[in-house]
């Protein structure tokens, strides 16, 4: 017995030819390399061919072929993709960059100073050092801005019996600007994941070369969404998981090809240019 998948939902449908326009774009030699068709029908504009397939849907913006071409030609890629049949995907590179930039933010602010209400910049370590070199301040004034210290606390060598007290500050004295790098160190395998907070290797987070190695490990771990979530789950300073998403490179290429084709239709006079408002 044949299953009736339609449940007779289409029995009362009538057939009517739909208005549409379609254009083929290919190289002059007839090659199919990157060849594609751009097709319009009411409320839809689609691309299909050697580059892949993508469809835009916006009934208000594309009631006619001419309006569809002008709308797509003038719009931004990100906006058009939001009107498409594709969705954003996990972006491991952006997620890793967020973690790295977030960890660096306090360090950079301490070195370069911070903006005061978006106007004047409060002095950072570099500005103070410059004033010391010019003789405007004493060398001792720079000590309050020093972030490059990582000293073991005297008399503390074993973990605390209470887990909440077993923290890096129990064993080390260091600037708070390194807090996030310290937390990341404890999470990463190959670094502090299987080590105690008292391990001497922890103070290597002050070294740029060591942080570059940590950065590479972050990028590797964020290559999958599960890896990024595992990383975020271990951070005490995050209230949520800032998983970054974006459209795929292929979809950006496809929507760029739609815009290019629409702009070509206008420049070739297939679609008249819009009249300027009086």
C-alpha positions in Angstrom: 0.0 0.0 0.0 1.4 3.4 -1.0 1.6 5.9 1.9 -0.4 9.1 1.2 2.2 11.6 2.4 0.2 14.6 1.2 -3.0 13.7 3.1 -5.0 15.1 0.1 -3.8 18.6 1.1 -3.1 19.5 -2.6 -6.3 18.1 -4.1 -7.9 21.6 -4.6 -4.8 23.2 -6.0 -4.9 24.7 -9.5 -1.9 25.2 -11.8 -0.8 28.7 -13.0 2.4 29.7 -14.7 4.5 31.9 -12.4 6.2 35.0 -13.6 10.0 34.7 -13.3 13.3 35.9 -14.8 16.5 33.9 -15.1 20.0 34.8 -16.3 23.0 32.6 -16.9 26.5 33.9 -16.0 29.5 32.1 -17.3 32.9 32.8 -18.9 33.1 34.0 -22.5 34.7 30.7 -23.6 31.6 28.8 -22.4 33.4 27.2 -19.5 31.2 26.0 -16.6 33.9 27.0 -14.1 32.0 29.2 -11.5 29.0 29.4 -13.9 25.7 30.1 -12.3 22.1 31.0 -12.8 20.4 34.0 -11.1 16.6 33.5 -10.9 13.9 35.8 -9.7 10.3 34.9 -8.8 7.9 36.8 -6.7 9.6 37.5 -3.3 12.6 35.2 -4.1 16.0 35.6 -5.7 18.2 32.5 -6.0 21.6 31.5 -7.3 22.5 28.0 -8.4 25.4 26.5 -10.3 29.0 25.6 -9.9 29.5 27.7 -6.8 26.5 26.2 -4.9 23.0 27.2 -4.1 21.4 30.0 -2.1 18.0 31.6 -2.0 16.9 35.0 -0.6 13.3 35.6 0.5 11.7 38.9 1.1 8.3 39.5 -0.4 8.1 43.2 0.4 11.5 44.0 -1.1 11.2 41.8 -4.2 7.7 42.0 -5.6 9.1 42.7 -9.1 12.3 41.7 -10.8 13.6 45.3 -11.0 13.0 45.9 -7.3 14.7 42.7 -6.4 17.8 43.5 -8.4 18.1 47.0 -6.9 17.5 45.7 -3.4 20.1 43.0 -3.6 22.6 45.2 -5.4 22.6 47.8 -2.7 22.3 45.7 0.4 25.2 44.4 2.6 26.2 40.7 2.6 25.4 40.2 6.2 21.9 41.6 5.8 21.1 39.6 2.7 22.3 36.4 4.4 19.8 37.1 7.2 17.1 36.9 4.5 18.4 33.6 3.1 17.7 29.9 3.6 21.1 29.4 5.4 22.0 29.9 9.0 25.0 31.0 10.9 27.5 28.3 11.9 29.9 27.9 14.8 33.0 30.0 14.1 36.0 28.5 15.9 38.4 31.3 14.8 36.2 34.1 16.1 35.5 32.2 19.3 39.3 31.7 20.0 40.0 35.3 19.1 37.4 36.4 21.6 39.0 34.4 24.4 42.5 35.7 23.5 41.4 39.4 23.2 39.4 39.2 26.4 42.4 37.8 28.3 44.7 40.5 26.8 42.3 43.4 27.5 43.3 44.1 31.1 47.0 43.7 30.2 46.8 46.2 27.3 44.8 48.7 29.4 47.4 48.5 32.2 50.2 49.2 29.7 48.5 51.8 27.5 46.1 53.4 30.0 42.4 53.6 29.8 40.0 56.2 28.4 38.2 58.4 30.9 34.5 58.7 29.8 35.8 58.2 26.2 37.9 61.4 26.3 41.2 61.9 28.1 43.3 58.8 28.6 44.5 57.8 32.1 48.1 57.0 32.3 49.3 53.5 31.9 52.7 51.9 32.5 54.1 53.1 29.2 53.0 56.8 29.7 54.5 56.8 33.3 57.8 55.3 32.0 58.0 58.0 29.3 57.4 60.7 32.0 60.2 59.1 34.1 62.6 59.2 31.1 61.8 62.9 30.6 62.4 63.6 34.3 58.8 64.6 35.0 58.4 61.8 37.5 60.7 59.8 39.8 61.6 56.2 39.0 59.8 55.0 42.1 56.5 56.3 40.6 56.7 53.5 38.0 56.5 50.8 40.7 52.8 51.3 41.2 52.2 50.5 37.5 54.5 47.5 37.3 52.5 44.4 36.1 55.6 42.1 35.4 56.0 40.5 38.8 55.1 37.0 39.9 56.4 36.1 43.3 55.9 33.0 45.4 54.3 33.7 48.7 56.5 32.6 51.6 55.4 29.8 53.9 52.8 28.4 51.5 53.7 25.2 49.6 50.8 22.8 50.0 47.2 23.0 48.7 44.5 24.0 51.1 42.2 21.4 52.7 39.3 23.7 51.6 38.9 23.7 47.7 37.6 27.2 47.7 40.9 28.4 49.2 43.0 26.5 46.8 43.5 29.3 44.3 46.6 30.7 42.6 46.7 33.7 44.9 47.3 31.3 47.8 50.7 30.5 46.3 51.6 33.6 44.2 51.6 37.3 44.3 50.9 38.8 40.8 49.1 41.6 39.2 45.4 41.1 38.7 45.7 41.9 35.0 47.0 38.3 34.5 43.9 36.7 36.2 42.3 35.5 32.9 45.6 34.1 31.5 46.1 32.3 34.8 42.6 30.8 34.6 43.2 29.8 31.0 46.6 28.2 31.9 44.8 25.8 34.4 42.3 24.7 31.7 44.6 23.9 28.9 46.1 20.5 28.5 49.8 20.6 28.0 50.0 23.6 30.3 48.3 23.7 33.8 45.4 21.2 33.4 47.2 18.4 35.3 49.4 20.7 37.4 48.9 22.3 40.8 48.5 26.1 41.3 51.8 25.9 43.1 53.7 24.7 40.0 56.5 27.1 38.9 55.4 26.9 35.3 52.5 29.2 36.1 54.6 32.3 36.2 55.5 31.7 32.6 52.2 33.4 31.6 54.2 36.7 31.8 56.3 35.6 28.9 54.9 36.6 25.4 56.4 33.4 23.8 54.6 31.2 26.4 51.3 33.1 25.8 51.7 32.5 22.1 51.9 28.8 22.8 48.8 29.1 24.9 47.1 31.0 22.1 47.8 28.2 19.7 46.4 25.7 22.2 43.2 27.9 22.5 42.8 28.0 18.8 43.2 24.2 18.6 40.7 23.6 21.4 38.2 26.0 19.8 38.4 24.2 16.4 35.2 22.4 17.6 32.2 23.8 19.4 32.4 21.1 22.1 36.0 22.0 22.7 35.1 25.7 23.1 32.2 24.9 25.5 34.6 22.7 27.6 37.0 25.6 27.7 34.3 28.2 28.7 32.9 25.8 31.3 36.2 26.0 33.2 36.3 29.8 33.3 35.2 31.3 36.6 34.9 34.8 35.2 32.3 34.1 32.5 28.6 34.2 33.2 27.7 32.6 29.9 29.4 30.9 26.9 30.2 33.5 24.2 30.2 31.0 21.3 30.8 33.0 18.1 28.9 32.2 14.9 29.0 33.4 11.4 27.9 32.4 7.9 30.2 30.1 6.1 32.8 31.3 3.6 30.9 29.6 0.8 27.7 31.4 1.7 29.5 34.7 1.7 30.8 33.9 -1.8 27.3 33.0 -3.0 25.6 36.1 -1.7 28.5 38.2 -3.1 27.9 36.6 -6.5 24.2 37.6 -6.2 25.1 41.2 -5.5 27.7 41.2 -8.3 25.2 39.8 -10.8 22.5 42.3 -9.8 25.0 45.2 -10.2 26.0 43.8 -13.6 22.3 43.7 -14.6 22.1 47.4 -13.8 25.3 48.4 -15.4 24.4 46.5 -18.6 21.1 48.3 -18.8 19.0 45.1 -18.3 17.5 46.8 -15.3 17.2 50.6 -15.4 18.9 52.6 -12.8 16.7 53.9 -10.0 15.6 57.5 -10.5 16.9 59.9 -7.9 14.3 61.4 -5.6 13.1 64.8 -6.6 
